[in-house]
Amino acid sequence: MKKIRTDVVALVQMGMLAAIAVVLVMLIHFPIIPAVSFIEYDMADVPVLIGTLLYGPIPGLLILLVASLVQAFILGINGWVGFVMHFVASGAMVLLVGILYDRKPSLTGMTVGMALGSLARTLVMIPLNLILTVHAFGVPHDVVMSLMLPGIIPMNLIIAVTNCILAGLLFKALATFLQKNRYLTQGK
């Protein structure tokens, strides 16, 4: 019975993290680099990353999936193209963070995972922008290429690094509470 209760609590917490991600994207989103004002910073990946650190890479992907589906199809944020871009790029980040933190549940494991995850998210956005922005939105290939170095790559790196830093700081700040209430296993 205790295992079922623990599973239910985990599912409820993952649902809450997905809901927080959706609320954050509704409340906090703004462009940073004027050349690519169509790419906005949002904090949706912060609760997704916290869920990944708490539960692992597969639950992290499930939280991301729910949040991405709601953002794309209920809130109407860039439709299916936004869904694919967000899920694939952030999914690469979530997988690296989750796998590396699971292997070494420490500040080092989290830091390495977040650094590599940020890099992966940024690199994945390059072909996604070249393929989906050109074909789905009809933006000429040369226009997308001309925006890549001065805007698209730096903006995606800013989004990934900022969200990883915020998630890491919040996770570490909450670690004592989470361990005390048995949401974290020993060592995490």
C-alpha positions, 0 to 999 in steps of 0.5 A: 500500500505504501508503494501505491501511495508513493506512486500516486504522490509522485504522479500528482507532483509531476502533474503539478510541475507540468501545470507550473510550467504552463502557468510560467509560460503564460506569465513570463515570456519576453524577447531578449535579442531584438534581431530574433524577437520571435524567440522569447525567453520563458521559464517553462523548463525550470519545473520540468528540470526540477521534476527530472532531478527529482524523478529521473529522465523518463518522468522528466520527459513526461512532464515536458510532454504534458507541458508542451502539449498544453502550451502548443494546442490549448494555449496555441503557442506556435501549434504543432511546430512549437510543440515539436521544437520545444519537446525535441530541443528541451527533451535533449536537455532533459535526457542529458540532465536526468541521465547524468544526474542519475549516474552521479547524484551530486552537484557535479553530476547536476552541473555537468548534466545541465552544461551538456544539456544546455549545449544539446538544446542549443545545437538541436535548435539549429536544424529544427529552425532550418527545417521547421521555420523554413518549411512550416512558416515559409521563412526563406532559408537564407533569412534563417541562416543570416539570423543563426549566429547573431540571434537564434543560437545565442537566444537558445543558449540564453534560454537553456543556461538561464533555466538550468541555473534557476532549476539548479538553484531552486532544487538545491534550495529545496533539497533539505525539505525534499529529503526531509519529506522523503521526496529525494533518496539519500545522496541526491 
